[in-house]
Amino acid sequence: MSKVNRNFKASMFTHLFAEPERERGLYNAFSPTALPPDVPVVDLTLTNVLYRDRVNDLAFSVGNALACFFEAQSTLNKNMALRYLIYGGRVYEKLVDNDELYSETRIVACNI
């Protein structure tokens, strides 16, 4: 039995969707309504964060309010919920000013 090169498959997914217009198309494929062309899409992908330094995640914000996370999976992984929690935390950690995080004032918007 031949072994699948998961790094190649994962990096291909990231490469295919790592442009704002393609991220917009990916968002539209999963959303019940189409995203208007004037709504900004900002790449938030982190590299070498999870699972043995594999760069196989894709993250982006839509309209300064929503972070979308996608991952190409060739096999079932029962730890995806935990991985997304960790990944999401690290993305939001990049977006929030550390000084604001420890202030008494509630943060109502991130720096997307």
Residue pairs with C-beta under 8 A, 6 or more apart in sequence:
4 74
6 54
6 56
6 74
7 54
7 56
9 56
9 72
9 74
10 54
10 55
10 56
10 72
11 55
11 56
12 72
13 56
13 58
13 70
13 72
14 45
14 55
14 56
14 57
14 58
14 72
16 22
17 23
17 26
17 58
17 70
18 43
18 45
18 58
20 40
20 41
20 42
20 43
20 60
21 41
23 41
23 43
23 58
23 60
23 68
24 35
24 37
24 41
26 58
26 68
26 70
27 35
27 41
27 60
27 62
27 68
28 34
28 35
35 41
35 62
35 63
39 62
39 63
40 61
40 62
40 63
40 64
41 60
41 61
41 62
42 60
42 61
42 64
42 112
43 59
43 60
44 59
44 60
44 61
44 67
44 91
44 94
44 95
44 112
45 57
45 58
45 59
45 60
46 57
46 59
46 87
46 90
46 91
46 94
47 55
48 54
48 55
49 57
49 86
49 87
49 90
50 57
50 83
50 86
50 87
51 83
56 71
56 72
57 69
57 70
57 71
57 87
58 69
58 70
58 71
59 67
59 68
59 69
59 70
59 87
59 91
60 67
60 68
61 67
61 68
61 112
62 68
64 109
64 112
65 112
67 88
67 91
67 92
67 112
69 84
69 87
69 88
69 91
71 80
71 83
71 84
73 80
77 83
92 110
95 110
95 111
95 112
96 107
96 110
96 111
97 111
100 107
101 107
